[in-house]
Amino acid sequence: MPHRRILVVLLLFVYLQIFSVDATLFPCNTTFSCGCSRANASINARIVGGEVAVDHSWGWAVSIRSYFGNHFCGGMIISPRYVLTAAHCVEDYIFSANLLSIVIGSNLLNGTDGQRFTLSGIISHPSYNPRTKENDIAILQLSSAIDFKNDNVAKICLPNVTPTEQSQYPIVTKQVVAIGWGHTTFKGNLSNSLQQVTVKTVASKESKCKVYIRNTNLQFCAAVNGGGKDTCQADSGGPLMFYSKSEQVWVLAGITSYGHQCALPDYAGVYTRTSAYISWIQSVVGNDGIVTVQQSKAVIHHRVSYFLTFVVFSLMILNRFYY
C-alpha cells in the first residue's frame, strides 16, 4: 500500500541522515587565546581512514614548503613568531632556513587564501637522534610575526602537566586527532585538502607499539585496532591533538614522528611526547606568547550510537505492516 511504502522511504531517509555519518561537533571556547579556530571541528570517529577537515577548523595547521613550493611536512603554530614541527623534517636545513617557507590559513595546498612566511632560523632539539628519532622536535622561527586578527589562523594550546605526569601523558587509550596533507596511502599521493583522522593512544607494552618505539618517556604510540587509520608520509611534523572538555579547546598531545608504512594493523604510529618538552620550548620561544593549559585528561567524546535499537524498531514496524 502507498502509505506503507512512504513509511519505508521515510525510515530509510532517517537512517541515512542520522547514521551514515556519525560526526561530533566540538564547541570552542573563544575566550581562550589558543586551541580555538574560526570554525568548530567536526569529527567523524567511525570513518575508515581520514576525512576532509571542515574549512578553517584547524587554524594552527602549517604546511612546510621546499624552495620550489612543494609541501613535504606539517607543523603547528604555537606563537606569533614560532612554529613547532619534527626535527627529522628540517634536519637538512638547519643552516639554510631561508630555503624553506610555510603556508598557513588554508585548507588547500593549492589554495589562494593562505599566507606564506619565510624562515629566519631553525632550532632543532640539541639531543635529537636521527637514528632512533628520540627528541624528534624542532622550532621554526618566522621572519615576521603572524597577525592573529586574521580569522583563518590560530595557535594551538600546549599541555601543562607536572614532571611526574610527563612520561604518562597523554593518557593511554584516549582518542586523539591527527591532521595533515600527507599521502592517503603508503607511497601514494598527497591530499590537496587538509585531512583529519581519529586514533587512540596505545600502551607502550602493546605489541603494535613495543616493537617499534625507542623511548617511552619521550615518545608514545597511537593507532586503531585492525589498522586502517594512521598518519602517513608528509604528515610528519604535524599535530596529534586532544580536546579538553573542561576548557573547550584543543591541546597538543604529540608530533607526528614515524611509523612502519601506513595504517597497518600490527604497527602503531609513533609520536613525540609534547609534554616532555614544554620547558625546552619555553627556553627557545621566551615571551612570544605560547599558551599552556593545565590538563589531567585527554578525552574526545562520542555520540552514543543507537544503530541496533533503530534496526530492531524498524523491523518491528515493517513486520506489523507487512504481515
Beta strands, then each sheet from edge to edge (+ up, - down):
strand 1: 23-26
strand 2: 41-44
strand 3: 51-52
strand 4: 61-65
strand 5: 71-79
strand 6: 82-85
strand 7: 101-104
strand 8: 115-124
strand 9: 138-142
strand 10: 158-160
strand 11: 175-180
strand 12: 195-202
strand 13: 219-223
strand 14: 239-244
strand 15: 249-258
strand 16: 269-273
strand 17: 292-294
sheet 1: 1+ 2-
sheet 2: 3+ 12- 11+ 14- 15+ 16- 13+
sheet 3: 4+ 5- 6+ 9- 8+ 7- 4+
sheet 4: 10+ 17+
end
